Amino acid sequence: MANRDPVKHHGVLGSHGPEGGRLFASVPMALARDTELSAPARSVAMYVWSHDEKYQQSARDVAEAFGMSRNTVAKALTDLQELGWFVRE
């Protein structure tokens, strides 16, 4: 598995603005530059990371949010795991 920088959740922005106080995260720039990742895999990674790290979501939840097939999301999650971006529990 490749050595990846972790996603870092930084807390809340404040109650004003478009985010309304929700968490934000710093994601590694290497995600955008990883030529082995498909566009759906990048989208899935960003969506999953946009939630609090304790938030539980299934492949079905992600597929419904994007209007993607569950198979596309499952492939993206598998690719992310195999390339060292995700650890699935």
C-alpha positions in Angstrom: 0.0 0.0 0.0 1.2 3.5 -0.9 2.1 5.9 1.8 -0.7 8.5 1.8 -1.2 11.7 3.7 -4.3 11.5 5.8 -7.5 13.5 5.4 -7.6 16.0 8.2 -10.9 17.2 9.6 -10.5 20.7 10.9 -13.7 21.4 12.8 -16.4 24.0 12.0 -16.2 27.1 10.0 -18.7 29.1 12.0 -22.4 29.6 11.6 -22.3 32.1 8.7 -21.6 31.5 5.0 -22.6 28.7 2.7 -21.3 25.9 4.9 -23.4 26.9 7.9 -20.9 25.6 10.4 -20.3 22.2 9.0 -17.0 20.4 9.1 -14.4 20.9 6.4 -11.5 18.8 5.5 -8.0 19.1 3.9 -7.6 16.4 1.3 -4.2 15.4 -0.1 -3.4 17.0 -3.5 -2.0 13.7 -4.6 -5.7 12.5 -4.9 -6.1 14.9 -7.8 -2.9 13.8 -9.4 -3.3 10.0 -8.9 -3.5 8.9 -12.6 -4.6 5.4 -11.5 -7.9 6.7 -10.1 -11.0 7.1 -12.3 -13.1 10.2 -12.1 -15.9 8.3 -10.3 -13.3 7.2 -7.7 -12.2 10.8 -7.1 -15.8 11.9 -6.8 -16.6 9.1 -4.3 -13.5 9.9 -2.2 -14.4 13.6 -2.0 -18.1 12.8 -1.1 -17.1 10.3 1.6 -14.5 12.6 3.0 -16.9 15.5 3.1 -18.7 13.8 6.0 -17.6 13.7 9.6 -15.1 10.9 10.0 -17.5 9.1 12.4 -20.4 9.2 9.9 -21.4 5.8 8.6 -22.4 5.4 4.9 -22.9 2.5 2.6 -22.1 2.1 -1.1 -25.8 2.3 -1.7 -26.0 5.7 0.2 -23.2 7.1 -2.0 -24.7 5.7 -5.2 -28.1 7.3 -4.4 -26.4 10.7 -3.6 -24.6 10.7 -6.9 -27.2 9.0 -9.1 -24.6 6.4 -9.9 -25.1 2.7 -10.1 -24.1 0.8 -7.0 -21.6 -1.2 -9.1 -19.8 2.0 -10.2 -19.5 3.1 -6.5 -18.4 -0.4 -5.4 -15.7 -0.4 -8.1 -14.6 3.1 -7.0 -14.4 2.1 -3.4 -12.4 -1.1 -4.2 -10.0 1.0 -6.3 -9.6 3.5 -3.5 -8.9 0.8 -1.1 -6.4 -1.1 -3.3 -4.5 2.1 -4.0 -4.2 3.0 -0.3 -6.7 5.9 -0.2 -9.3 4.2 2.0 -9.4 1.6 4.7 -12.8 0.0 4.8 -14.3 -1.3 8.0 
